[in-house]
Each structure stands twice: as structure tokens, then as C-alpha cells.
Amino acid sequence: MKIVGFLKESIAELKKVVWPGKDDVISSVKVVLISTVVVAVILGLLDLLFVTGMNLVF
């Protein structure tokens, strides 16, 4: 009985949720993709810098 009550309460709470619209989701995806690319480029440049520095030292 507790499981049934839990499921009913969960469904009731999910009906209260305000789901994001299509435009909000698209803009969030753009932000995530752009920030991922920027961080990847920065880490790649740092890696290149460190490898070049290690090759000069050794």
C-alpha cells in the first residue's frame, strides 16, 4: 500500500512541474555545447604547452 501511495504522490508532484519550453531547451543546449568546446580547446592548448615544455626540458 505504501508503494501505491508513493506512486500516486509522485505522479501528483510531476503534474506540478513546469517543464521548459522548446526555446529554453535549445538555448541551454547551445550554452552547453559552446562551453564544452571552449573548455576542450583550452585544455588542448594547455596540454600542447606542457608537452612542448617537457620536450624542451628532456
N, CA, C and O of each residue as an XYZ file, in Angstrom:
232
protein
N       0.818     -1.195      0.000
C       0.000      0.000      0.000
C       0.864      1.262      0.000
O       0.499      2.282     -0.585
N       2.009      1.173      0.663
C       2.891      2.337      0.698
C       3.435      2.654     -0.687
O       3.620      3.817     -1.043
N       3.688      1.615     -1.456
C       4.229      1.819     -2.810
C       3.197      2.509     -3.685
O       3.537      3.412     -4.448
N       1.940      2.093     -3.583
C       0.870      2.707     -4.370
C       0.717      4.170     -3.985
O       0.566      5.031     -4.852
N       0.755      4.452     -2.699
C       0.660      5.841     -2.232
C       1.827      6.677     -2.732
O       1.657      7.821     -3.151
N       3.007      6.090     -2.682
C       4.183      6.796     -3.172
C       4.056      7.128     -4.649
O       4.379      8.238     -5.071
N       3.583      6.161     -5.440
C       3.429      6.392     -6.873
C       2.385      7.476     -7.154
O       2.590      8.320     -8.027
N       1.278      7.460     -6.427
C       0.240      8.479     -6.620
C       0.776      9.866     -6.275
O       0.510     10.831     -6.992
N       1.527      9.970     -5.184
C       2.107     11.258     -4.790
C       3.155     11.712     -5.797
O       3.259     12.902     -6.094
N       3.921     10.781     -6.316
C       4.940     11.125     -7.313
C       4.298     11.665     -8.582
O       4.770     12.650     -9.151
N       3.232     11.029     -9.024
C       2.524     11.496    -10.222
C       1.921     12.862     -9.978
O       1.953     13.716    -10.864
N       1.368     13.089     -8.786
C       0.790     14.394     -8.456
C       1.869     15.479     -8.470
O       1.628     16.587     -8.949
N       3.036     15.170     -7.953
C       4.127     16.154     -7.954
C       4.628     16.433     -9.359
O       4.946     17.576     -9.685
N       4.704     15.402    -10.199
C       5.164     15.597    -11.572
C       4.200     16.464    -12.372
O       4.618     17.152    -13.303
N       2.924     16.439    -12.024
C       1.951     17.295    -12.702
C       2.147     18.761    -12.335
O       1.721     19.643    -13.081
N       2.780     19.035    -11.205
C       3.035     20.409    -10.760
C       4.278     21.009    -11.413
O       4.460     22.226    -11.402
N       5.124     20.165    -11.974
C       6.385     20.623    -12.543
C       6.128     21.488    -13.774
O       5.295     21.160    -14.619
N       6.857     22.595    -13.858
C       6.792     23.442    -15.040
C       7.949     23.032    -15.942
O       9.106     23.347    -15.662
N       7.634     22.333    -17.020
C       8.649     21.827    -17.919
C       9.124     22.948    -18.836
O       8.315     23.779    -19.250
N      10.420     22.994    -19.166
C      10.925     24.055    -20.046
C      10.377     23.912    -21.459
O      10.081     22.814    -21.929
N      10.254     25.048    -22.113
C       9.781     25.042    -23.485
C      10.893     24.692    -24.454
O      12.054     24.548    -24.071
N      10.518     24.559    -25.711
C      11.482     24.168    -26.745
C      12.601     25.186    -26.865
O      13.767     24.815    -26.999
N      12.252     26.481    -26.817
C      13.274     27.537    -26.945
C      14.256     27.503    -25.780
O      15.456     27.699    -25.972
N      13.752     27.254    -24.569
C      14.640     27.178    -23.406
C      15.607     26.005    -23.523
O      16.789     26.127    -23.203
N      15.097     24.877    -23.982
C      15.947     23.693    -24.121
C      17.014     23.923    -25.185
O      18.175     23.564    -24.990
N      16.626     24.517    -26.307
C      17.584     24.773    -27.388
C      18.675     25.735    -26.926
O      19.854     25.524    -27.210
N      18.284     26.790    -26.216
C      19.298     27.745    -25.754
C      20.221     27.105    -24.717
O      21.417     27.397    -24.697
N      19.690     26.247    -23.866
C      20.530     25.564    -22.879
C      21.510     24.611    -23.558
O      22.667     24.514    -23.150
N      21.052     23.916    -24.583
C      21.934     23.005    -25.316
C      23.049     23.788    -25.999
O      24.198     23.347    -26.019
N      22.714     24.947    -26.557
C      23.745     25.779    -27.196
C      24.797     26.215    -26.190
O      25.992     26.179    -26.483
N      24.359     26.624    -25.008
C      25.310     27.053    -23.976
C      26.221     25.899    -23.577
O      27.428     26.089    -23.428
N      25.661     24.713    -23.404
C      26.458     23.555    -23.001
C      27.459     23.181    -24.094
O      28.624     22.912    -23.800
N      27.015     23.162    -25.344
C      27.919     22.801    -26.435
C      29.050     23.808    -26.592
O      30.208     23.425    -26.753
N      28.718     25.089    -26.545
C      29.746     26.126    -26.703
C      30.744     26.075    -25.547
O      31.953     26.155    -25.766
N      30.241     25.943    -24.318
C      31.160     25.904    -23.177
C      32.021     24.639    -23.216
O      33.182     24.677    -22.808
N      31.478     23.534    -23.693
C      32.259     22.302    -23.809
C      33.388     22.467    -24.818
O      34.515     22.041    -24.570
N      33.088     23.080    -25.945
C      34.116     23.305    -26.966
C      35.193     24.255    -26.444
O      36.382     24.027    -26.665
N      34.783     25.312    -25.756
C      35.755     26.276    -25.221
C      36.677     25.603    -24.208
O      37.892     25.795    -24.256
N      36.116     24.821    -23.297
C      36.942     24.132    -22.298
C      37.859     23.112    -22.969
O      39.012     22.962    -22.563
N      37.369     22.413    -23.985
C      38.202     21.430    -24.694
C      39.376     22.116    -25.382
O      40.495     21.605    -25.354
N      39.129     23.262    -25.996
C      40.208     23.992    -26.673
C      41.238     24.473    -25.654
O      42.441     24.362    -25.886
N      40.771     25.002    -24.534
C      41.696     25.489    -23.501
C      42.546     24.334    -22.964
O      43.761     24.468    -22.824
N      41.905     23.201    -22.665
C      42.665     22.055    -22.161
C      43.626     21.505    -23.216
O      44.732     21.079    -22.883
N      43.216     21.511    -24.472
C      44.106     21.069    -25.540
C      45.319     21.966    -25.670
O      46.435     21.480    -25.854
N      45.112     23.274    -25.575
C      46.235     24.206    -25.649
C      47.176     24.056    -24.456
O      48.397     24.114    -24.606
N      46.597     23.864    -23.269
C      47.442     23.641    -22.090
C      48.244     22.351    -22.228
O      49.421     22.311    -21.870
N      47.621     21.307    -22.739
C      48.324     20.040    -22.950
C      49.467     20.217    -23.940
O      50.573     19.725    -23.720
N      49.193     20.919    -25.025
C      50.228     21.182    -26.022
C      51.380     21.980    -25.414
O      52.550     21.705    -25.680
N      51.036     22.954    -24.607
C      52.057     23.774    -23.944
C      52.922     22.920    -23.020
O      54.148     23.031    -23.042
N      52.299     22.076    -22.215
C      53.060     21.240    -21.289
C      53.906     20.204    -22.021
O      55.043     19.948    -21.624
N      53.376     19.610    -23.072
C      54.152     18.620    -23.839
C      55.348     19.288    -24.496
O      56.451     18.741    -24.484
N      55.139     20.454    -25.062
C      56.243     21.184    -25.690
C      57.297     21.558    -24.645
O      58.496     21.460    -24.904
N      56.843     21.985    -23.467
C      57.785     22.315    -22.403
C      58.575     21.110    -21.926
O      59.772     21.215    -21.661
N      57.915     19.972    -21.816
C      58.612     18.758    -21.402
C      59.599     18.299    -22.461
O      60.677     17.810    -22.123
N      59.254     18.445    -23.738
C      60.175     18.067    -24.804
C      61.415     18.975    -24.818
O      62.512     18.524    -25.148
N      61.238     20.231    -24.465
C      62.383     21.141    -24.407
C      63.300     20.803    -23.220
O      64.521     20.912    -23.325
N      62.709     20.399    -22.106
C      63.491     20.084    -20.915
C      64.186     18.749    -21.071
O      65.357     18.621    -20.714
N      63.499     17.760    -21.592
C      64.084     16.412    -21.679
C      64.452     16.172    -23.086
O      64.966     15.103    -23.416
